[in-house]
Amino acid sequence: MFDGAKADATEAVRDRMIDILEAMMSPDQGRDVLNWRIEAKMAQAALLSRAVFNLDKRDARRAQRAAQQKIGACRSLLLS
C-alpha cells in the first residue's frame, strides 16, 4: 500500500496538484495553502492508518475506499 508503482503514481499526482495550487495562489495565500496541504496530508495519513492497522476489517475497508476516493478526486481535477 505504501510503496511500489502505485505509490510513485500517487506521488506524481501530489506533485502536480502542488504545482497547480502554487500557480493559482496569490502571494498572500501562502500560509493558507500550506495549512490546507498539511490538513489534507494529515487526513489522508489518518485514513491510510485506519486502512492498514485497524482491527475492524469493515472499517479498514471503508477507510481504504475513502483514501482511494480522495486520490481519485485529485486525479480528476488534473484531467479536467
C-alpha positions as CSV (number, residue, x, y, z in Angstrom):
1,M,0.0,0.0,0.0
2,F,2.8,2.4,0.8
3,D,5.4,1.6,-1.9
4,G,5.7,0.5,-5.4
5,A,4.3,1.8,-8.7
6,K,1.0,2.9,-7.2
7,A,2.8,5.0,-4.5
8,D,5.0,6.5,-7.2
9,A,1.9,7.4,-9.3
10,T,0.2,8.9,-6.2
11,E,3.3,11.0,-5.5
12,A,3.4,12.2,-9.1
13,V,-0.3,13.3,-8.8
14,R,0.5,15.0,-5.5
15,D,3.4,16.9,-7.1
16,R,1.2,18.1,-10.0
17,M,-1.5,19.2,-7.5
18,I,1.1,21.3,-5.6
19,D,2.2,22.9,-8.9
20,I,-1.4,23.8,-9.7
21,L,-2.0,25.2,-6.2
22,E,1.2,27.3,-6.4
23,A,0.3,28.6,-9.8
24,M,-3.2,29.7,-8.8
25,M,-2.5,31.2,-5.4
26,S,-1.8,34.8,-4.8
27,P,1.4,35.8,-2.9
28,D,-0.6,36.5,0.3
29,Q,-2.2,33.0,0.4
30,G,1.0,31.1,1.0
31,R,0.2,30.3,4.7
32,D,-3.4,29.3,3.9
33,V,-2.3,27.0,1.1
34,L,0.4,25.4,3.3
35,N,-2.3,24.9,6.0
36,W,-4.6,23.2,3.5
37,R,-1.8,20.9,2.4
38,I,-0.9,20.0,5.9
39,E,-4.5,19.3,6.8
40,A,-5.0,17.2,3.7
41,K,-1.9,15.2,4.3
42,M,-2.9,14.5,7.9
43,A,-6.4,13.4,6.9
44,Q,-5.0,11.1,4.2
45,A,-2.5,9.7,6.7
46,A,-5.3,9.0,9.2
47,L,-7.3,7.2,6.5
48,L,-4.3,5.1,5.5
49,S,-3.5,4.2,9.1
50,R,-7.1,3.1,9.7
51,A,-7.0,1.1,6.5
52,V,-3.7,-0.7,7.5
53,F,-3.7,-1.0,11.2
54,N,-7.4,-1.3,12.0
55,L,-8.7,-4.4,13.8
56,D,-12.2,-3.7,12.5
57,K,-11.9,-5.1,8.9
58,R,-15.1,-3.4,7.7
59,D,-13.9,0.0,8.9
60,A,-10.5,-0.7,7.4
61,R,-12.1,-1.3,4.0
62,R,-14.2,1.9,4.4
63,A,-11.0,3.8,5.2
64,Q,-9.2,2.3,2.2
65,R,-12.1,3.2,-0.1
66,A,-12.2,6.7,1.3
67,A,-8.5,7.2,0.7
68,Q,-8.8,5.9,-2.8
69,Q,-11.8,8.3,-3.5
70,K,-9.8,11.3,-2.2
71,I,-6.9,10.4,-4.5
72,G,-9.3,9.9,-7.4
73,A,-10.9,13.3,-6.8
74,C,-7.4,14.9,-7.1
75,R,-6.7,12.9,-10.3
76,S,-10.0,14.0,-11.8
77,L,-9.1,17.6,-11.2
78,L,-5.9,17.1,-13.1
79,L,-7.7,15.5,-16.0
80,S,-10.5,18.1,-16.4
